[in-house]
Amino acid sequence: MPPMMPPPSKKESDSERTLQKWLLGSQIFAAIAIPIVLAVVGFFVQKAIQGETIKRDYVNLAVTLLAPQKKDDPEKSKELRKWAIRLLNDSSPVKLTTPESEALLNEGLPKFSFGTSNSKSSEVLWLNPEAWKETWKETWQDEFQKELQKKSEENTHQENSK
């Protein structure tokens, strides 16, 4: 027969009850606090993401204002171009120097060339998906279509020679 354990003393049962109360209290606290902490952290993360999105949109606007103009576009005022330069400086970790700012103010952004003879390809395309789409259509789509037609003719010629 195993030895009998003496019944718990009043002091031990009080400490067990106290421990159980603390355990229950901490579980209730965790069940309430975790969703609140997640909501607060989520709010600040969402706010930061939204701030970055707004900053990106303003930079896109500034680049559009400083981009080379098309023939039929109206002239942009110097004040508007100054505002665009300030906007770029405020949004960038690397600030433009005074000579760089003056060059942007007077000359705007340079045109970029992608090595094709099409004049449309030298327009500023970055940050503007529509310009990419248009340039691809005008520059590469014809070449792509010609290549597909050439392959199709080769396949037809191979089938006819069999």
Secondary structure, DSSP 8 states (H G I E B T S, - for coil): ---------HHHHHHHHHHHHHHHHHHHHHHHHHHHHHHHHHHHHHHHHHHHHHHHHHHHHHHHHHS---TTS----HHHHHHHHHHHHHH-SS---HHHHHHHHHH-S-----S-S-GGGGS--TT-HHHHHHHHIIIIIHHHHHHHHHHHHHHHHHHHH-
